[in-house]
C-alpha cells in the first residue's frame, strides 16, 4: 500500500528561532518547508505547492504584504499571517489583500495549530457548490434554505446574502469592507451600522438553540464563521 502524501506547510519568516519553533510544532503532523525572505518564499511556494503558508510581514527583502499580493496572482493556498504588527490597519490590509487569518507574535503553538487545522478544513469548492456544511449549519444555496441542527431557519434576502459570504469563507476572517461590498455594493463600504444590525439578526436566528457561538467578532476587523471545535461557549 502506497503512503499517502503528507499535508505541506511553508514558513516564510526571517527569524530562525521562529522557524525552528514552528518546525518543531508542525513536523509531527505536516511536511514543513522554510524560506528566510520573500523572494525565496515565492520560489518555494511555486516549487513545493504548499497546502498552507505561514507568512511574516516583516521580511528583509520585501514587505510581506507584497509577497501576499504576488502569491494571490496565482495561488489560492490558505495564508496565515504571523507578525508582530498588531495594529488594526495592518490586519485589515493583510486580510483585504488575500490573507485567510492573522495571528500576532508572541503566539501560543496550540492556537497556531488550531488555526492551521481550520484553514485546511475550509469549505471545499466555491460558490457553485449548492450545499455547504459548517458544524451544525447547513446552507443550500440553490434552494435558499438554511438549517441549524436540522432545524430550518427563516432568513430575509439580505440575511441570506450575508450568511452566504460568511459560509463561503468559513473559518476565515472576513473584513467589514468585504462584507459590505459583497452584500450592499461598493457604495456601502463605510456603512458599518448595516453590518452590526444584520449580524445581530443572524446571531439571534442561528445561535438561538446552541450552546456555542457560530459567528465570532474580530474587533475592529470583521467577522468569522466558526467551526464547531473552535467555537467558544456563549457567556
C-alpha positions in Angstrom: 0.0 0.0 0.0 1.4 3.4 -1.0 1.9 6.0 1.7 -0.5 9.0 1.5 1.2 12.3 0.8 1.5 14.5 3.9 0.0 17.9 4.1 2.6 20.6 3.4 3.2 23.9 5.3 5.5 26.6 4.0 7.0 29.0 6.6 8.2 32.4 5.3 9.9 34.2 8.2 13.3 35.7 8.6 13.7 34.8 12.3 15.4 31.4 12.6 14.2 30.9 16.2 10.6 31.3 15.0 11.1 28.9 12.0 12.7 26.4 14.4 9.8 26.7 16.9 7.3 26.3 14.1 9.1 23.3 12.6 9.1 21.5 16.0 5.4 22.2 16.4 4.4 21.3 12.9 6.6 18.4 11.9 4.7 15.7 13.8 1.7 16.3 11.5 2.9 18.1 8.4 5.8 18.2 5.9 7.5 21.6 6.5 9.3 23.9 4.1 11.1 27.1 5.1 12.2 30.4 3.5 14.0 33.2 5.2 12.9 36.0 2.9 10.2 37.0 0.4 11.9 36.0 -2.8 12.8 32.6 -1.6 9.3 32.2 -0.2 7.8 32.8 -3.6 10.2 30.4 -5.2 9.4 27.7 -2.6 5.7 28.3 -2.9 5.9 27.8 -6.7 8.1 24.6 -6.4 6.5 22.8 -3.4 2.9 24.0 -3.8 2.2 24.0 -0.1 -1.3 23.3 1.3 -1.0 26.3 3.7 1.5 29.2 4.1 2.6 30.9 7.3 3.8 34.3 6.3 5.6 37.0 8.3 5.1 40.7 7.2 8.5 42.0 8.3 10.8 40.4 5.8 14.3 41.7 4.9 14.0 41.9 1.1 10.3 42.9 0.6 7.3 43.6 2.7 5.2 40.5 3.5 2.1 42.3 2.0 3.9 42.4 -1.3 4.6 38.7 -1.0 1.0 38.1 -0.3 -0.2 40.1 -3.3 2.2 38.2 -5.6 1.1 34.8 -4.2 -2.5 35.7 -4.8 -1.8 36.3 -8.5 -1.6 32.6 -9.0 -2.1 30.7 -5.7 -5.2 30.1 -3.6 -3.4 28.3 -0.8 -4.6 29.5 2.6 -2.2 32.1 4.1 -1.9 32.7 7.9 -0.1 35.9 8.7 2.2 35.6 11.7 3.5 39.1 12.6 4.5 41.4 15.5 2.4 44.1 13.8 -0.8 44.3 15.9 -2.3 47.5 14.6 -5.8 47.2 13.2 -5.0 48.7 9.8 -2.2 46.2 9.3 -4.5 43.3 9.9 -7.2 44.7 7.7 -4.7 45.4 4.9 -3.5 41.8 5.0 -7.0 40.3 5.1 -8.2 42.6 2.3 -5.3 41.5 0.2 -6.0 37.8 0.4 -4.8 36.6 3.8 -7.0 34.0 5.4 -6.1 34.6 9.0 -3.9 36.8 11.2 -2.0 35.9 14.4 0.2 38.2 16.3 3.6 37.4 17.9 4.1 36.2 20.6 1.7 33.4 20.0 0.8 30.0 21.5 1.6 27.0 19.4 -1.7 25.3 20.3 -3.6 28.3 18.9 -1.4 28.3 15.8 -2.0 24.6 15.2 -5.8 25.1 15.7 -5.9 27.9 13.2 -4.0 25.9 10.6 -6.4 23.0 11.1 -9.3 25.3 10.5 -7.7 26.7 7.3 -7.1 23.2 6.0 -10.7 22.2 6.7 -12.1 25.2 4.9 -15.3 24.7 3.0 -14.2 22.9 -0.2 -15.2 24.1 -3.6 -16.6 27.5 -4.5 -19.9 29.3 -4.8 -21.1 26.9 -7.5 -21.4 24.1 -4.9 -25.1 24.1 -3.9 -24.7 22.9 -0.4 -22.2 23.9 2.3 -22.0 22.4 5.8 -20.1 24.1 8.7 -20.5 22.4 12.0 -24.3 22.4 12.9 -25.0 24.8 10.0 -26.2 23.5 6.6 -26.8 26.0 3.8 -28.4 25.1 0.4 -27.5 27.9 -1.9 -29.7 26.7 -4.8 -32.8 26.2 -2.7 -32.2 29.2 -0.5 -32.6 27.0 2.7 -30.7 27.2 5.9 -30.7 24.6 8.7 -29.1 24.6 12.2 -29.0 21.2 13.9 -31.7 20.1 11.4 -34.0 23.0 12.3 -34.9 25.2 9.3 -34.1 28.8 9.9 -36.1 31.5 8.0 -33.8 34.4 6.8 -34.5 37.5 4.8 -32.9 38.0 1.4 -30.2 40.3 3.0 -29.6 37.9 5.9 -29.2 35.0 3.5 -26.7 37.0 1.3 -24.7 37.9 4.3 -24.6 34.4 5.6 -23.6 33.1 2.2 -20.5 35.3 2.2 -19.5 34.0 5.7 -20.2 30.4 4.7 -18.1 30.6 1.5 -15.2 31.9 3.7 -15.9 29.6 6.7 -13.0 29.7 9.2 -11.6 32.8 7.7 -11.8 36.4 9.0 -14.0 38.4 6.6 -13.4 42.2 6.9 -16.2 44.7 7.3 -15.5 46.3 4.0 -15.6 43.0 2.1 -18.9 42.0 3.7 -20.5 45.4 3.0 -19.2 45.4 -0.6 -20.4 41.9 -1.2 -23.9 42.3 0.2 -24.7 46.0 -0.3 -22.3 47.1 -3.0 -19.2 49.3 -3.1 -21.1 52.4 -2.1 -21.8 50.9 1.3 -18.3 50.2 2.5 -18.5 52.9 5.2 -22.0 51.9 6.4 -20.9 49.7 9.3 -24.2 50.1 11.0 -25.8 47.9 8.4 -23.5 45.1 9.3 -23.9 45.4 13.0 -27.7 45.2 12.7 -27.8 42.2 10.4 -25.1 40.3 12.2 -27.2 40.7 15.4 -30.2 39.4 13.5 -28.3 36.4 12.1 -26.9 35.5 15.6 -30.3 35.5 17.1 -31.7 33.3 14.4 -28.8 30.9 14.1 -27.5 30.6 17.6 -30.8 30.6 19.5 -30.7 26.9 20.4 -27.0 26.4 20.5 -24.6 26.5 23.4 -21.7 27.8 21.3 -21.3 30.8 19.0 -21.3 30.4 15.2 -20.3 33.9 14.3 -17.3 35.4 16.1 -16.4 39.1 16.1 -12.9 40.1 15.3 -12.8 43.5 16.9 -12.2 46.4 14.5 -11.7 44.0 11.6 -14.7 41.9 10.7 -16.4 38.5 11.5 -15.6 34.8 11.2 -17.9 31.9 10.8 -16.6 29.3 13.3 -16.2 25.6 13.1 -17.7 23.7 16.0 -14.4 22.7 17.7 -13.1 26.3 17.8 -16.4 28.0 18.7 -16.4 29.5 22.2 -19.2 28.7 24.7 -21.7 31.6 24.8 -21.5 33.6 28.0 
